[in-house]
Amino acid sequence: MYFRKLCLLFVVLFAVQVANAQSRRIIAVPDISGYKSLKCDFHMHTVFSDGTVWPTVRVEEAWNEGLDAIAITDHIEYRPHSKDVVADHNRSFEIASPLAKQLDILLVRAAEITRSMPPGHLNALFITNANLLDREDVNDAIKEARDQGAFILWNHPGWKAQQPDTTSWFDEHTNLFRNKMLHGIEVYNSKEYYPEALDWANEKKLTMFANSDVHGPMDVDGGHRPLTLVFAKSRTEGGIKEALFSGRTAVYFDNTLMGKSSLLEPLFFASLKFPQAPLRLTNGTNKVVNITNNSDIDYELELLQPGVGLDAPEKITLKAHHVTPLNLVGNSDEITTTGEINLYYTVSNMYTASDENLVITLSFTNQ
């Protein structure tokens, strides 16, 4: 009874703290056609495993930072505070849930299956009972998660503590994948990027993730934590689950995006606003196209091939929340009769594979 009253007190205190907070940040990442772009973090810890904060702190941090959804993924097998924090594996979710509902943060019930490599650490999202994952045999634990309808992802595959010399895909992972017990992979964890994981995601059609794996208080230092952008049909837990199983995510860390071109390209163009009037560019003249970027992302463009009948900047940065001029100069009579100008750029901070950048076409009506 005392423990329950203490938990309730924590919820009330943090609710008051949030209410008195200065503001909630808005992460400006646009929706794309047919989908809402949800800002999510599916890997974090509390005092109920090896974290140092109470579960409601994770909800408060998510609200302050402008996130849509989080998953508290306390370790099943590793609980160094267990002598002082006595509870079952569902407790962190139960404590965080009331505040999450109050603040409209989607809270996914989850846990981290924590084993040596292989298979390593795996997050099970959308479980129904974390206690049932506490099994001696790792395969039994993962099967239980699958049978609960969980989405299962491989955490920090290149973590040096488990793979000090290389980042390898093991036979055990192949077995999990073939038996529908591995659905996604972290391409980015905390401050580490794993290029092999990005290529495995493409090769095996695994869903890509970027997560914070935060243990202490979150400190974004004016930026943002690593985020998984989920392109969901609705801003609901069910919408997120459907999107994850369908592979509709992008990795977002620092000023970098990674994912499928079918998702990154519409996200790029949804961020921008272009003038609609014809340019009427002719030989020897120049026109300035003002491009408005309404997102938080600085898009870094590099010209892929020279324009036909015109000169265009070889490099240009479309700064976040700025209007950037694109200067075009006609250099032959051919441009005078060109009805549509097409410029082909790579976006150097948007990756579709470890060695491939998104290619986009900027099209302008000329005549």
Secondary structure, DSSP 8 states (H G I E B T S, - for coil): -HHHHHHHHHHHHHHHHHHTSS---------BTTBEEEEEE--B--TTTT-SS-HHHHHHHHHHHT-SEEEE--BSS--TTTTTS---TTHHHHHHHHHHHHHT-EEEEEEEEE-STTT-EEEEES-S-GGGG--SSHHHHHHHHHHTT-EEEE--TT-TTT-SS-----HHHHHHHHTT---EEEEEETTEE-HHHHHHHHHHT-EEEEE--B-S----TTS---EEEEEESSSSHHHHHHHHHTT-EEEEETTEEEE-HHHHHHHHHHTEE---S-----BT-EEEEEEEE-SS--EEEEESS--SSEE--SEEEE-TTEEEEEEEEE-SGGGGG-SEEEEEEEEEEEEEETTEEEEEEEEEE--
